[in-house]
Every structure is written in structure tokens, then in C-alpha cells.
Amino acid sequence: MTLNADRAPLFEALIRHAGRKPDSFHVPGHKGKAAWTLQAAEERYARFLEIDVTELSDTDDLHHPEGVIAEAQKLAADCFGAEETRFLVGGSTAGNLAMILAVCRPGELLLVQRNVHKSIIHGLMLAGARAVFLPPETEPGSGLAVAPSERTVREALHRYPEAKSLLLSNPNYYGLAADLSKMVQSAHERDIPVLVDEAHGAHFGQHPAFPRSALRFGADAVVQSAHKMLSAMTMGAMLHMQGERLDRESVRSQLRMLQSSSPSYPIMASLDLARRELHTRKAECFEQALLASSRIREGIAPLPFAALSLAPEGAWGLTMDPLKLVLYDETGTLDGFRLRDELEKQGCLAEMADDRFVVLALGTGTEPSDGERLVDALRAIAPLAEAGEAGKRENGWQRESEPEQRPIPEPVAFRRGAERTETVRLEDAEGRISGEWVIPYPPGVPELFPGERIERAAVERLRQWQRRGARIQGAADASLRHLQVWIES
């Protein structure tokens, strides 16, 4: 098949199908028309529903692609530099679950970066796997956790030669990306496939200003959320594969079980269109967003706010995504949560916040005028920060002491069944085994998961989230005054 990057074969097929105006005697029940009495709904959805179809002779089948979906996926593989690409309509979550279930059977062991998205933990639970969690490195200037060090990976591979895979997450939610090349090389020397959750890096490698993609580092399977930074619709993601270490048919089989038998054609078409824009325009896709990023950084220079940059001592292979702006109040007056709330009052909605930072995500739809509006909003907020300047702290927060080098822990066994639990006060939870999820969301990285022994550092982090009023998922007591722990015999 000759590939033509300018085509969007799936989207084109849907437009042709809608143009035929066939009589629909198949699902979905709306029959391509807005069958609603609410006028506003009909105005919003009428044209959209024309391409919301099902598996037909001219629309192909995601689970057995032979026509336009197959062509669209081949074009995506060519665009992103993979040997094979599969569309995901359940976000990166579906891809993460499929990768894990494809590489291990119940009881088998994986090496997993500790600071991963909750979908990774869910995958381990579904697989009934054992996992050795590799402690992450810390970026010295910000104290933010990134990928584990090459040394940690090598030590884990040596200690656990039975490991079926190395699973990494890169970049982190703040846009910090590690050089994965030596970690991938170390795993491949033992013939172990490397799986990477690159949900926030679908644009990596597509512009000289961006970090390299995990595919370029040689990873065997890489999951990317095309809806996060590219122009696909929400839930649109891709799973890229290359090399011979991964059983690709096993991955395909897992996707057939995990993804809906009635996948959304509008979402898949948006993946096709997002790929086409990137494939044909290449780096040009991001010029407006990068200009907005530059204008924001220039515009806040006279204000009491700053954008995080890498510390000089952090040059050990880390790069920062310029489309993620991590802002903070240099005076220390406004914490991240307060700054986020003040921005919202000004009509600027941030991606996430923590007790120090606000994370702003730019993308292919960002324009320079958006950056100017953000600067105007920060200018309006500035008096609130300047009022507290007398208490100015270095870098806007108390720099954390250098973390101790954490040893590689013993394996954790996961299972789907629930254990008997009891409720204890947070201050009494240290040393017990967590019986529940505790997930600040965003970023969606679990502070605790069921089966994990609760360390003192975890209790202190939970106190910080508690003081800041963060949104918590999973915990029975969202105020974090109490935790559910296993009843140990």
C-alpha cells in the first residue's frame, strides 16, 4: 500500500458515508440525526451525529481492520516512527492495560517506575502480577520526581533476572522528560521489552524544541494520548510498537478484550485528522503554541511569578517540555492551589496544581493571543502576591532537603480480590499496609495503593495534600484524617 500523508482515510470514508444519506437500520439509535427536542442540543450535535456510525462495509472494524482504519493506522505508524500503531478509544489507560496484560501471566514479575499513573496499578491488579517499584530520581531545583536512574534500573535487572518487562512513565505531569536510552539498552541486553507510558508526549520528537520520543530511545511499546497535546478528541490515544521482543499479537488480543466492541468513530476520525496535521505540517503545527509559551515567559518577567526551569545541577539527561508551563509565585504568598483558583476567577483554567506549582498545558490549538490573556490574568493577580513580598522565600518555596537514596523494595503482589480492612487515623498508619487507593487528581499518580506498606514519608505527603485541600480519589475519607489498612493476622 502506497501511503499518502495528506489523506485522512477514515475521516474521508465517514464523510462519504454521510454524503450518501443512507437509511439506517443499524445502531446507533439516533440514526445520524439529532432526535432531541432541546434546540441547543440539536444545533451542537446535528452534524456531528452524521459521522457517529458503526462497523459497516465502508467504515471498517477497529478490532479487525482491513480497510480505512487499517490504512489510517499505517499512516500513524509512519508519522510517529513506529512499525505498528493501534488506535485507542479508551485513552492511554486502554494501552497501558493492554501492554501489561500482554507481557505477563499471574504471579510473574515486572519492574515498574514508582511514580506512575493509576492505570498502571490497575493493569498490575488485573494481571495478578508482582511488581518491583523502582524509586524515581528527583530533579534538584524543584524536588519533582522523574524517572528512575540508570543505576537503579541496572541494579533491579541484576537482582530480578526473571522480570518480564521494564515499565517506565515519561515525561512526568510537569513536562520533565528523562533520557531513557541507557535504561532501554540495559533492559534489551537481557532481552526484556521496555514499555513506556508517554501519555503526555505525543508531540515529542516532532519539533526541535521538544524532547525525544521513547520510540527514538528504542522502547518496544509506547502509549501516547493524542488528545492531551495534539488535536484529537478526548479519549483518543495510540499504542505504538516496534522490534521483536514484544508479542504484538498478544497486545492486539488484549486490546480486542479491553476496548469497546462499539468504538467511537468520531474519536477514531479525530486521531486520523490529528495525525494528518502532524504528518503534513510537521513542526509548523507547534509554532503558534511555542510563540505563546515564549510570550508568557517574557510577559511574566516583571511580575512576581516565574516559570520553572531546570536547575543547573539537573543537567543529567533531563529536558523540559516547552508546552508545559509550571508557574509559581516567587514571593511564596500564593501556593499552587490558590494561584490556580485566582487564575480561574480571571477565566484561565489550569491543567492542575499542587502546593507549590500550577501546571498549564499548551497544545496545537494554543495561539499567541491565549498567552497574552494569561499574562493579563497574572498581571491582575500580581497585587495579591506582592502584598506578601515581605515574607519572600527563595524560589517561592522552601527548597526541600536532598532526598535519601531509596533502596529498591521487595516485590509487591497484586490481586483483584479485596482484603479485609480497618480504619485507622492517618498518624497511626505508618508501617501498616494500605487497603485503599489515595490518588490526588490530577495528576493521578497514587500516593498509596492497596497492598503498599505505608512509610513515614508517605504519611507526611498526605498531610501536605490534606492541608492544601487537594481533590482526592479512592480514599474512603477524602479529608485524609483516616486511612483504610489491611487487617494483618
N, C-alpha and C positions, 0 to 999 in steps of 0.2 A: 504493500500500500504506500503510495506517494503521499507524504504529509504536506499539508498546506497550512502554515501557521496563521494565515489570515482568515481561515474558516473557523466557525463555531458550529460544528456539525450537529450537535444535539439541539442547540437553540434554533438553528435553521430548520431542523426537522419539525420542531414544535410549532414554529411559525407557519410552515407549510401545512401542517395538520390543521391548525386553527383556521387557515385561509380556505380550506375545503368546506368548512362549516358542515361537518357530517352530523347525522342524527346519532346521538349517543345512547346506546342501550347497554352500557357498561358502567362500572364505577369510575369516578366518584359520582355521588348523587346530585351534585349541583349541575351536572351536565354542561359545564362550561359557561353557565350563566349565573348571575347573582340572584339567587332565589330568595332575597331578603326584602322585607318591607321598609327597612331603615334606609333612607335615601343616601345618607353619608356612607354607609357600608357599600351600597351598590356602586357609588361613584369611585370608591377606593379600590374595589375588588373586581369590577366587571371585566376589565381587560386581562387582569392577572389570572382569573379562573380559566380563560381560554387555553392556557398552556398547562393547566394543572390536570394532567391526564394519567393514564395507567399504561401498563405494558401492552402495546399494540404492534401490528405488523410494521409500522413505520416509526415507532418510538423506541424500540429495542428493550432489553431487560437488563437491569443492573446486575442481577445475580447470574446471568448467562449472556454476557454482552457479545454480540456478533455484528452489530450494525453501527449506528451513530454513536452509541455510548462507548463501544469498543474503540472507535476512531477518536473520540474525544479524550479517552484515557491515554491513548498512544500519543496524542499531541501534548498532553500534560506531561507525560514522561519525558518527551523530547525537550519541552520547555524547561523543566526543572532539573534535567540531567540525570534521570533515573533510567533503569532498564525496564521497569514496570511501575505503573501508577494505578491505584484504585480510588474511585470516588467514595467519599464518606458522607452520609446524610445524617449522621448522629454525632457530628463534631469530632474532634480529636479523641474524645472518650471512646468511640467505637474502634478507632485504630489502635489505641493503647490496649484495650481489652483483647483485640484480635492478636496483636503481637505476642502478648504474654501467654494466652491460651495455646498459641501455635508452637511455642518453644519448650513448654514443659508439661509434664504429667503431674498428678497429685503426688506431693512429697518431694518432688525434685526441687533443686535449689537454683535461685537466681541472685546475682549481685546487683543491688539496686541503690541508686543515689538516694539519700535520705530525704532531701527536700524536694519531693515530687508531688504532682497533683493527686488529688484523692482518687481519680480514675485508675491510677497505677495500683493503689492499695486495693481498690475494688477488684482489679484484674487478678491480683495475687490471691484474694479471697475466693474468687470464682474458680481459679485453677487449683486451689488447695495446695499452693506452693509453699516452699520455705524460702525465706529471703534473708540475705545478709545486707544490712543497710550501711552504706558507705558514708561516713561523715563528710559533709561538704567543707570546702575551703571558705574562708571569709575574706571579702575584699577589705583591705585595711582602712581605707578612708571612710567608708560608710558602715562597716560592720555587717554588710549584707552577705547572706550565704549564696555561694555559687556552686559550681560542680566540684566533685572531689578532686584531689590532686592525683597526678600520675603515680606518685609513690603509693598512695592509698590503694589505687586500682591494682597496681602490680602486687602489692602485699596480699590483697584479697584473692587475686588469681592464684597466687602461690599457695595460700592457706586452704583454698577451696577449689581444688582442680576439678571437682565434679560439677561445678557450676555450668548451667546450660546456656546462660546468656549474661551479658552485661547491659544493664538498662540505665540510661542517663537522661537527664532533662536539661535542655539548653536552648535558649537563654532562660534566665530566671525572669520573674514577673516584672522586674525593674529594668530589663533590657541589657543586663550584664551577660556577656557570652564568653565562654572559655574556649581555648584551643583544644580540640578533642583528638588531635592527630595521634599523639603518643598513646593515649588511652586505647584508641581503636587498634593501633598497631600491637599493643601488648595483648589485647584480647584475641586478635587474629593469629598471633603467634601460637596460641593454644587452641586455635580453630574454633573459637567461641564467637557467635554472632553478636553484634552490637546493635541494640535497639535504642532509638532516640526519640523522645517526646520533644519535638521542636515546634510546639503549637504556636508560639509567638514569633516564629522565624520564617514564615512562608516567603518573606521578601529577602531573606539572607542570600547573598551571592548575586543578587540581581542589580546591584549598583555598587560602584567602587567604595561608596561611603559606608556600606553595610558589612557586618561580619560575614564570614564564610558559612555556608550551609554544612550541616552534618554529612550530607551526601558527598561533599567535596573532601571531607575528612575520611571517607571510606566506610561510613556506617552502613549496615546491611539493610536496615529498615528505618524509615524516618516518617513521623507523622507531623503534618502541618495543618494548622487551622487557617484556611484561605479566607475565612470571614473576619479574622482579627485585624490584619493589616492590609489585606488585599480587598478586592471589591466584590467578593462572593457574599451571598446571603448567610445570615446566622445559621449555624449547624453545618455549613459547607466546609469540608476538610478533605485532605488527601493523604493516602498512605503510599509512600514511595519505597521501592525495593530494588536491590542490586546485589550482584555476587551470587555465589553458590552455597554459602554457609547456612542460609535460611531456607527452610522448606516452604516455598511460596504457595504450593497447593494447600498446605495446612493453613496458611494465612487466609487464602481465599475461602476455604471451607468455614473457618471461624467467622469471617465476615458474612457469609450466607446465613449463619445462625444468629448473629448478633444484630444485623441490620434488618430493618423492616422489610417484609415482603411486599409492601406498598410504598416504595421510596418516593420522596417528593421530587417530581420532575422540575418544578421551578428552582429548587435548590441545586439540583444537578446542572441545570442550564446555566445558573449563575456561576458555577465552577468553570464551565466551558467558556463563558464570557470573560471571567476574571483571567483565565489562562490566556485567552486570545489577546487581551490588552497587554499583558506582560510579554507575551511571545512576540508581538509585533512592535510595540513601542519600547520595550526593554527598559533601560534606565530612565528614559523620559517619563515613565509612569510616576516617578517619585520626586521629580524636580520641584513641583509646587509644594509638596509636603516638606521637603528639605529646606526650601526657602522659608516656609512658615516657621520651621524649627529654628532657623538662623535668626529670623526677626524676633522671635520670642526671647532668645538668649540675649540679643542686643538690647531689646526693649526693657528687660528687667535689670539691666546693669545698674541704673541709678536707683533702683528700688531695693527695699530690704529683703528681697527674695533672690535665690540663686538656684541654678540647675546643677544637679550632681554631676561631677566629672570624676574620672578615675584618679586615685591617689598616685603620686609618682612611684611609690614603692609597690604599686599594684600592677606593674607592667609585666607580670609573669604570664603573658599569654591571654590576658583579658582584653576584650574590646567592648565598646558600648554602642548600642543601637541608637542612632541619632533620632529615630522616630519615637523613642520613649523619652519623655521629659520627666525627670524626677525632681520636683521642686521642693524647696524647704524655706522656712523663714530664718534668715541669718541671725535675727535678734533672739530667737528662741521663744518669742512671745506666743506665736501661734503654732500649735502642734499640727501634725498632718491632718488629723480629723477635723480640727477647727478650720484649717485653711481650705480643705475640701468643701466644708459647709458654706464658707463665705464665698467661694467661687460659684457654688450652686445658686446662691442668692443673686449673683451677678449674671446668671444664665449660662455659666460654663460648667459642664458636667464632667468630672474627672473619672478616670478608669477605676482607681482605688486609692486608699490612703492607709497609712499606719500611724504610729505615734510620732513619727518624725517627718515622713515624706508624703507628698501627693504625686501619684503617677498619672501622667497624661499620655494617651496613646494617639499618635497621628497615623494617617494612612493614605491610601491612594485618593481618597475623597477630600483630603485636607487641602485647603487653599491658603495663600498668604493672608487673606482677609480674616481667616479664622484665628491666625496667630496674633493679628493686630487687636482683635476683640479680646483675646485672652490677656494681652498686655494691658488694655484699658481696664479690664476687670481687676487685675493685680494692682494697678495704679489706684483704683478706688478702694482697695482693701489695705493698701500700704499704711494709712494712718493708724490702723489697729495694731500693726506690728511696731511701728515707730514709737507708739505710746509706751511700749515696754523696753525700749532700747537701753535703758539704764542697766538692765539685767542681762545684757548681751553675753552670750556664751560662744565659745569657739565653734565655728562652723554651724551654729544654730542648734546644736545638741551636745550633750555631754558625750564625748567620744568614749566608746566602750573600751575596756581594757582588752588586751590581746587575748583571745580565747585559748584555752588549753588545747593541746593536740588530743583529740578524742580518739581512743583506740577503736579498732574495728570490732563491733559487737558480735555476740553469738547469733546464730540464725534464729529467726522468728518463724514459727509455723502458723500458717493461716488456714482457716476453715470457715465454711459458710454458716455452720450452726452457731447459735448463741450460747454463751456461757452464763452460769448463774452469777448475778452481780448484787452488790450492795452499795448504798450511798454513803460517802464519807465527805468530810469537809476538805476543801482544797488544801489547807495547811497540813492535813493528815494523810494526803495522797502519796507523798514521796515514798518510793520503794514498792508501792503496790502496782498491780498490773491493770492497765486501763481496760474498762469494759465498754467504752463508747468512743465515738469519734468526737474530736474537738477541732473544728475547722473554721478559722477566721476566713470570711469570704466577702470580696476577694482578699487574698489571691487564691484561695482554695488549696493551699498546702497544709495538710493536717499537722497540728501541733501534737496531737495524740491520736492513735488509732487502737482499736481493740486488739489486745494481746501484747501491747508495748509496755515495758516497765517504765514507770514514771520517775524521772530523775529530778533532782533539785532544780536544775536549770529550766526544765520544762514548767515546773510549778511557778518559777519566777516570771517566765514569759507569759504564762496565763494570767498572773496578777497584773502584768502590764496591759494585756488586752482588756482585762476586767476594768482597770482604772480608766481606760480610754473609751469604754462603752462600745467596743467593736461588735460588729454583727457576727454571731457565732452560729454555725450549722452543726448539727449532730448531737450536741450536748443536751441532755435532759434538762439541765439547769443552765439556760443561756446566760444567766448572770455570772456563772462560773464560781459561785460560792461553794458548790458541791460538785463532786465527780462520781460517776459510776465506776466501780472497780470490781474485778473478779473476786469471788469468794474462793479463797485458796484453802484446800483441805490440808 
